[in-house]
């Protein structure tokens, strides 16, 4: 009987090449004055109410360029040592900022884009 051959890659294997660093290029170190770096990103709803917010999957389309940019930024934040739960948490914060901007009315940067 032939021996078992492991065909799946070992993702936890120590490697000289880091796929995330290869994908986004050289590390961009956030300055120590960066306000995002000072605190952790995420768990905002959990901190307010003491329980996790209810979640629902969103159903809309985004351009591939925007998805790539968002993913790259997420990994840059992780590499910079910023504590962030996951991409969904980052997206919730980004959308919250955009909605707050829309509430500004005539001074809204988002409304000017529309």
Secondary structure, DSSP 8 states (H G I E B T S, - for coil): -------S--TTS--S--HHHHHH-S-----TT-HHHHS-BS-HHHHHHSS------------HHHHHHHHHHHHHHHHTT--B--HHHHHHHHHHHHHHHHTTGGG-HHHHH-
